[in-house]
Amino acid sequence: MNKQLEVPQPVLTEEQMEQINFTLIEAVHTNKQVYLTYYKNGQRITETGFIQFVDSLGNLFIFIDEVFELKNKMRLVS
């Protein structure tokens, strides 16, 4: 049943990756709440929270979700 609900993993263009990176950095500097949608195990998951840190060279950022206030390390993958 779960296999039927799976969606294909999106492929991001270089331009989309740059825009995401810009948005992440802006969110850090303004402490702006963001909606983060990511792909995991065949599903798109959306969470609300804050970006604490961005490493644009390593395509890594730390996201603190609003509900549980947990720190999540995430990677940008094109």
TIMI-2910 file (N, C-alpha, C, CB; in pm, 1 decimal, decimal comma, always signed):
<rs>
+----------+----------+----------+----------+----------+----------+----------+----------+----------+----------+----------+----------+------+
!      n_x !      n_y !      n_z !     ca_x !     ca_y !     ca_z !      c_x !      c_y !      c_z !     cb_x !     cb_y !     cb_z ! resn !
+----------+----------+----------+----------+----------+----------+----------+----------+----------+----------+----------+----------+------+
!    +83,0 !   -118,7 !     +0,0 !     +0,0 !     +0,0 !     +0,0 !    +87,8 !   +125,6 !     +0,0 !    -94,6 !     -0,4 !   +121,5 !  Met !
!   +194,4 !   +127,2 !    +81,1 !   +282,1 !   +244,3 !    +85,2 !   +350,3 !   +269,0 !    -47,7 !   +386,4 !   +228,0 !   +193,4 !  Asn !
!   +379,8 !   +162,5 !   -123,5 !   +444,0 !   +177,6 !   -253,9 !   +355,9 !   +259,1 !   -348,2 !   +474,4 !    +40,0 !   -315,2 !  Lys !
!   +225,5 !   +246,6 !   -337,7 !   +132,7 !   +319,4 !   -423,6 !   +133,2 !   +468,6 !   -393,0 !     -8,0 !   +263,8 !   -408,1 !  Gln !
!   +168,4 !   +505,4 !   -271,3 !   +169,1 !   +645,1 !   -231,4 !   +302,1 !   +714,8 !   -260,7 !   +137,7 !   +655,6 !    -85,1 !  Leu !
!   +402,6 !   +638,6 !   -303,6 !   +533,5 !   +696,7 !   -329,9 !   +528,7 !   +791,5 !   -449,2 !   +636,4 !   +586,7 !   -354,3 !  Glu !
!   +609,4 !   +896,7 !   -439,3 !   +623,5 !   +991,9 !   -549,9 !   +769,7 !   +988,8 !   -594,4 !   +579,0 !  +1138,2 !   -507,4 !  Val !
!   +795,6 !  +1018,5 !   -722,2 !   +934,2 !  +1017,6 !   -768,0 !  +1013,9 !  +1131,4 !   -705,0 !   +939,8 !  +1027,8 !   -920,3 !  Pro !
!  +1142,6 !  +1106,3 !   -682,5 !  +1229,0 !  +1208,6 !   -625,2 !  +1248,7 !  +1319,9 !   -727,3 !  +1365,5 !  +1148,6 !   -581,6 !  Gln !
!  +1224,1 !  +1445,2 !   -686,7 !  +1241,2 !  +1555,8 !   -779,9 !  +1389,9 !  +1578,2 !   -810,2 !  +1178,0 !  +1684,3 !   -722,7 !  Pro !
!  +1416,7 !  +1624,4 !   -930,9 !  +1552,5 !  +1658,8 !   -971,2 !  +1558,8 !  +1810,2 !   -982,6 !  +1592,9 !  +1589,0 !  -1106,3 !  Val !
!  +1651,7 !  +1871,5 !   -909,3 !  +1662,5 !  +2017,4 !   -906,9 !  +1765,0 !  +2065,4 !  -1008,5 !  +1700,4 !  +2066,4 !   -766,6 !  Leu !
!  +1733,9 !  +2177,6 !  -1071,9 !  +1829,0 !  +2239,5 !  -1162,9 !  +1930,1 !  +2319,8 !  -1081,4 !  +1756,4 !  +2330,2 !  -1266,7 !  Thr !
!  +2037,6 !  +2359,1 !  -1145,5 !  +2138,8 !  +2440,6 !  -1079,0 !  +2077,8 !  +2572,0 !  -1030,1 !  +2257,0 !  +2468,4 !  -1174,2 !  Glu !
!  +1989,8 !  +2629,7 !  -1110,0 !  +1922,9 !  +2755,8 !  -1073,4 !  +1835,9 !  +2737,1 !   -949,6 !  +1836,9 !  +2807,8 !  -1190,8 !  Glu !
!  +1763,8 !  +2626,7 !   -942,6 !  +1679,9 !  +2598,8 !   -826,1 !  +1765,8 !  +2579,1 !   -700,6 !  +1592,8 !  +2474,1 !   -851,4 !  Gln !
!  +1879,0 !  +2511,4 !   -715,6 !  +1970,4 !  +2492,2 !   -603,2 !  +2023,5 !  +2626,5 !   -552,4 !  +2087,2 !  +2401,2 !   -644,3 !  Met !
!  +2058,5 !  +2716,4 !   -644,1 !  +2106,9 !  +2848,8 !   -605,6 !  +1998,7 !  +2927,2 !   -531,8 !  +2153,6 !  +2926,7 !   -729,2 !  Glu !
!  +1874,9 !  +2918,8 !   -579,4 !  +1764,4 !  +2989,8 !   -516,0 !  +1738,4 !  +2935,0 !   -375,4 !  +1637,3 !  +2978,9 !   -601,9 !  Gln !
!  +1744,3 !  +2804,5 !   -359,9 !  +1725,7 !  +2743,4 !   -228,5 !  +1836,2 !  +2788,6 !   -134,2 !  +1723,6 !  +2589,5 !   -239,3 !  Ile !
!  +1959,7 !  +2788,0 !   -182,3 !  +2073,5 !  +2831,4 !   -101,7 !  +2055,4 !  +2976,0 !    -56,5 !  +2204,5 !  +2816,3 !   -180,9 !  Asn !
!  +2014,0 !  +3063,4 !   -147,6 !  +1989,6 !  +3203,9 !   -115,1 !  +1880,6 !  +3216,2 !     -8,4 !  +1949,6 !  +3282,5 !   -241,7 !  Phe !
!  +1773,2 !  +3141,5 !    -23,7 !  +1662,1 !  +3145,2 !    +71,8 !  +1706,3 !  +3097,1 !   +209,9 !  +1545,3 !  +3059,4 !    +21,2 !  Thr !
!  +1787,4 !  +2991,1 !   +213,8 !  +1837,2 !  +2940,5 !   +341,6 !  +1923,5 !  +3043,8 !   +412,6 !  +1916,7 !  +2812,3 !   +320,3 !  Leu !
!  +2014,5 !  +3106,5 !   +338,6 !  +2103,1 !  +3206,9 !   +398,5 !  +2023,4 !  +3326,8 !   +447,6 !  +2209,7 !  +3252,2 !   +297,5 !  Ile !
!  +1925,4 !  +3370,0 !   +368,5 !  +1839,1 !  +3481,6 !   +409,1 !  +1762,5 !  +3446,4 !   +536,6 !  +1740,2 !  +3517,8 !   +295,8 !  Glu !
!  +1712,7 !  +3322,9 !   +545,3 !  +1636,4 !  +3279,4 !   +662,4 !  +1722,9 !  +3279,9 !   +788,0 !  +1578,5 !  +3139,6 !   +639,4 !  Ala !
!  +1851,2 !  +3246,7 !   +774,2 !  +1942,1 !  +3249,1 !   +889,1 !  +1960,7 !  +3391,6 !   +938,4 !  +2078,2 !  +3187,2 !   +852,5 !  Val !
!  +1986,7 !  +3483,0 !   +845,9 !  +2017,5 !  +3620,9 !   +883,9 !  +1897,3 !  +3698,0 !   +936,6 !  +2074,7 !  +3693,6 !   +766,6 !  His !
!  +1778,2 !  +3661,3 !   +894,8 !  +1658,4 !  +3732,7 !   +938,7 !  +1581,7 !  +3657,0 !  +1047,4 !  +1567,2 !  +3757,9 !   +820,0 !  Thr !
!  +1629,1 !  +3534,9 !  +1080,3 !  +1559,9 !  +3446,9 !  +1174,9 !  +1414,0 !  +3428,3 !  +1134,0 !  +1568,2 !  +3503,8 !  +1318,1 !  Asn !
!  +1395,8 !  +3414,5 !  +1005,9 !  +1262,7 !  +3401,4 !   +945,4 !  +1219,3 !  +3254,3 !   +946,3 !  +1262,6 !  +3457,4 !   +799,8 !  Lys !
!  +1094,7 !  +3231,9 !   +983,2 !  +1038,8 !  +3097,6 !   +980,9 !  +1022,8 !  +3052,9 !   +835,8 !   +902,8 !  +3092,6 !  +1056,0 !  Gln !
!  +1055,0 !  +2926,3 !   +807,6 !  +1043,4 !  +2874,2 !   +672,3 !   +960,3 !  +2746,8 !   +671,4 !  +1181,9 !  +2848,0 !   +612,7 !  Val !
!   +904,5 !  +2718,9 !   +554,7 !   +840,2 !  +2590,7 !   +529,2 !   +939,9 !  +2510,0 !   +448,3 !   +701,3 !  +2606,7 !   +453,7 !  Tyr !
!   +977,0 !  +2394,8 !   +499,2 !  +1077,4 !  +2311,6 !   +435,3 !  +1010,7 !  +2184,9 !   +384,8 !  +1193,2 !  +2278,5 !   +532,9 !  Leu !
!  +1019,4 !  +2162,2 !   +254,3 !   +967,2 !  +2039,3 !   +196,0 !  +1085,3 !  +1958,4 !   +146,0 !   +865,3 !  +2068,6 !    +80,7 !  Thr !
!  +1094,0 !  +1835,2 !   +192,2 !  +1204,3 !  +1748,8 !   +150,3 !  +1151,4 !  +1610,5 !   +114,1 !  +1311,1 !  +1738,3 !   +261,7 !  Tyr !
!  +1235,3 !  +1536,5 !    +45,6 !  +1200,5 !  +1403,5 !     -2,6 !  +1267,0 !  +1298,4 !    +85,0 !  +1242,2 !  +1385,6 !   -150,1 !  Tyr !
!  +1187,5 !  +1202,3 !   +133,1 !  +1243,1 !  +1094,9 !   +215,3 !  +1158,4 !   +969,3 !   +198,1 !  +1249,5 !  +1136,9 !   +364,9 !  Lys !
!  +1223,6 !   +860,1 !   +165,0 !  +1157,2 !   +729,4 !   +153,2 !  +1033,5 !   +733,1 !    +63,7 !  +1117,9 !   +679,2 !   +290,5 !  Asn !
!  +1045,6 !   +800,1 !    -50,5 !   +936,2 !   +801,3 !   -147,0 !   +825,2 !   +900,6 !   -117,3 !   +877,9 !   +666,9 !   -155,4 !  Gly !
!   +845,4 !   +986,5 !    -19,4 !   +741,5 !  +1083,5 !    +15,2 !   +799,4 !  +1222,7 !    +26,6 !   +672,9 !  +1044,8 !   +145,7 !  Gln !
!   +716,5 !  +1322,0 !     +2,3 !   +752,5 !  +1461,0 !    +26,8 !   +699,3 !  +1498,4 !   +164,3 !   +695,8 !  +1556,2 !    -84,6 !  Arg !
!   +788,1 !  +1550,6 !   +247,6 !   +752,3 !  +1585,9 !   +384,6 !   +770,9 !  +1736,2 !   +401,0 !   +838,5 !  +1506,5 !   +488,8 !  Ile !
!   +673,9 !  +1803,8 !   +458,5 !   +682,6 !  +1947,8 !   +481,8 !   +680,3 !  +1974,7 !   +631,2 !   +567,0 !  +2023,0 !   +410,9 !  Thr !
!   +776,3 !  +2055,6 !   +675,2 !   +784,9 !  +2095,2 !   +815,4 !   +802,4 !  +2246,1 !   +822,5 !   +902,0 !  +2022,1 !   +887,6 !  Glu !
!   +769,6 !  +2301,1 !   +937,5 !   +786,7 !  +2443,6 !   +962,9 !   +891,2 !  +2460,3 !  +1070,6 !   +652,9 !  +2510,7 !  +1004,3 !  Thr !
!   +978,9 !  +2560,3 !  +1052,8 !  +1080,3 !  +2583,5 !  +1154,3 !  +1176,6 !  +2692,9 !  +1114,9 !  +1155,9 !  +2457,3 !  +1181,7 !  Gly !
!  +1297,0 !  +2684,7 !  +1169,5 !  +1397,2 !  +2788,4 !  +1149,3 !  +1528,8 !  +2726,2 !  +1104,9 !  +1417,1 !  +2870,5 !  +1277,7 !  Phe !
!  +1601,0 !  +2797,6 !  +1021,3 !  +1733,0 !  +2755,4 !   +977,6 !  +1832,9 !  +2814,4 !  +1076,4 !  +1763,3 !  +2801,0 !   +829,6 !  Ile !
!  +1915,6 !  +2730,1 !  +1135,9 !  +2012,1 !  +2776,7 !  +1234,5 !  +2149,5 !  +2801,6 !  +1172,9 !  +2023,7 !  +2676,1 !  +1347,2 !  Gln !
!  +2186,9 !  +2720,7 !  +1073,4 !  +2321,6 !  +2727,9 !  +1017,5 !  +2318,0 !  +2679,6 !   +873,2 !  +2421,8 !  +2643,6 !  +1101,6 !  Phe !
!  +2398,1 !  +2744,4 !   +786,8 !  +2409,6 !  +2702,0 !   +647,0 !  +2556,8 !  +2692,4 !   +610,9 !  +2335,6 !  +2800,6 !   +551,4 !  Val !
!  +2596,7 !  +2579,4 !   +554,8 !  +2729,0 !  +2561,0 !   +497,3 !  +2708,0 !  +2545,5 !   +347,6 !  +2804,6 !  +2436,6 !   +559,7 !  Asp !
!  +2716,0 !  +2657,8 !   +275,2 !  +2684,1 !  +2654,5 !   +132,4 !  +2786,2 !  +2575,0 !    +52,8 !  +2675,3 !  +2795,5 !    +77,4 !  Ser !
!  +2909,6 !  +2565,2 !   +100,5 !  +3010,2 !  +2487,2 !    +28,2 !  +2983,4 !  +2337,4 !    +41,0 !  +3150,8 !  +2520,0 !    +80,3 !  Leu !
!  +2939,2 !  +2296,4 !   +157,1 !  +2911,3 !  +2155,3 !   +180,0 !  +2766,9 !  +2117,9 !   +154,2 !  +2947,3 !  +2118,8 !   +319,6 !  Gly !
!  +2685,3 !  +2214,9 !   +110,1 !  +2542,1 !  +2192,4 !    +85,8 !  +2474,0 !  +2129,8 !   +207,8 !  +2522,4 !  +2102,2 !    -37,2 !  Asn !
!  +2506,3 !  +2183,3 !   +324,6 !  +2453,0 !  +2132,1 !   +450,2 !  +2389,6 !  +2246,8 !   +527,9 !  +2564,1 !  +2063,2 !   +534,1 !  Leu !
!  +2279,3 !  +2218,1 !   +594,8 !  +2220,0 !  +2318,9 !   +682,0 !  +2157,3 !  +2250,6 !   +802,5 !  +2114,6 !  +2403,3 !   +605,9 !  Phe !
!  +2137,7 !  +2330,0 !   +907,3 !  +2074,0 !  +2278,4 !  +1029,0 !  +1937,4 !  +2345,2 !  +1041,6 !  +2162,8 !  +2305,2 !  +1157,2 !  Ile !
!  +1836,1 !  +2262,0 !  +1052,7 !  +1696,5 !  +2304,7 !  +1058,9 !  +1640,2 !  +2266,9 !  +1194,9 !  +1612,5 !  +2240,9 !   +944,0 !  Phe !
!  +1576,3 !  +2362,6 !  +1262,4 !  +1511,1 !  +2336,0 !  +1390,7 !  +1360,5 !  +2336,7 !  +1366,3 !  +1552,2 !  +2442,3 !  +1500,3 !  Ile !
!  +1297,6 !  +2219,7 !  +1381,5 !  +1154,1 !  +2214,1 !  +1353,7 !  +1074,5 !  +2282,2 !  +1464,3 !  +1108,3 !  +2068,5 !  +1337,6 !  Asp !
!   +962,9 !  +2338,2 !  +1424,8 !   +880,6 !  +2418,6 !  +1514,9 !   +810,1 !  +2334,4 !  +1621,2 !   +777,8 !  +2495,9 !  +1435,2 !  Glu !
!   +770,0 !  +2214,5 !  +1587,1 !   +689,0 !  +2133,2 !  +1676,9 !   +770,0 !  +2078,7 !  +1794,4 !   +626,4 !  +2018,8 !  +1600,3 !  Val !
!   +879,6 !  +2008,7 !  +1764,9 !   +956,5 !  +1943,7 !  +1870,2 !  +1085,2 !  +2017,5 !  +1904,5 !   +988,8 !  +1803,3 !  +1829,7 !  Phe !
!  +1115,3 !  +2122,3 !  +1830,0 !  +1237,2 !  +2200,7 !  +1846,8 !  +1362,2 !  +2114,2 !  +1841,3 !  +1232,9 !  +2275,7 !  +1977,9 !  Glu !
!  +1360,2 !  +2014,8 !  +1753,4 !  +1474,5 !  +1927,0 !  +1733,4 !  +1564,5 !  +1980,6 !  +1623,7 !  +1428,4 !  +1785,5 !  +1699,7 !  Leu !
!  +1694,6 !  +1962,9 !  +1638,9 !  +1788,9 !  +2003,7 !  +1535,7 !  +1803,7 !  +1889,9 !  +1436,0 !  +1926,6 !  +2042,5 !  +1597,0 !  Lys !
!  +1791,1 !  +1921,9 !  +1308,9 !  +1805,9 !  +1823,7 !  +1202,7 !  +1913,5 !  +1871,8 !  +1105,9 !  +1671,0 !  +1800,2 !  +1128,9 !  Asn !
!  +2015,9 !  +1791,5 !  +1082,8 !  +2114,2 !  +1822,6 !   +979,5 !  +2060,3 !  +1772,4 !   +846,9 !  +2253,5 !  +1759,1 !  +1011,5 !  Lys !
!  +2060,7 !  +1859,4 !   +747,5 !  +2009,0 !  +1819,7 !   +617,0 !  +2106,7 !  +1860,2 !   +508,1 !  +1870,7 !  +1882,3 !   +591,3 !  Met !
!  +2107,0 !  +1783,4 !   +400,4 !  +2192,4 !  +1810,2 !   +286,1 !  +2107,5 !  +1845,9 !   +165,6 !  +2281,9 !  +1689,6 !   +255,3 !  Arg !
!  +2158,3 !  +1939,5 !    +88,2 !  +2096,6 !  +1971,2 !    -40,2 !  +2155,1 !  +1877,9 !   -144,8 !  +2119,1 !  +2121,0 !    -79,2 !  Leu !
!  +2069,3 !  +1808,1 !   -215,5 !  +2113,8 !  +1717,8 !   -320,4 !  +2037,5 !  +1751,9 !   -446,7 !  +2093,1 !  +1568,8 !   -280,4 !  Val !
!  +2111,0 !  +1772,5 !   -555,3 !  +2042,2 !  +1806,7 !   -682,2 !  +1996,1 !  +1683,8 !   -754,1 !  +2133,1 !  +1887,3 !   -773,8 !  Ser !
+----------+----------+----------+----------+----------+----------+----------+----------+----------+----------+----------+----------+------+
</rs>
